[in-house]
């Protein structure tokens, strides 16, 4: 289901004023990818990019065309791991964050 304009504007407004929400959204996108939910992870990262720096600026940071980046994170996109991790790296750097992975054993 496509996001409505009001929803996107609400997310953008909250991201602009709430640093913790912005960080949590980026973390959620990466967590989804690591959990194997690639479609949701790409959608969350796409929303994050749209609400923060935009695809034009991300294209400048990665040296890739904004349209190509939009396709990669789109519903039918299938980005190579190298491209996906480059995007995540740029987003972390721009936010001044370093996301880390730590093992957590599931209860038996």
Secondary structure, 3 states (H helix, E strand, C coil): CCCCHHHHHHHHHHHHHCHHHHHHHHHHHHHHHHCCCHHHHHHHHHHHHHHCCHHHHHHHHHCCCHHHHHHHCCCCCCCCHHHHHHHHHHHHHHHCCCCCCCCCCCCC
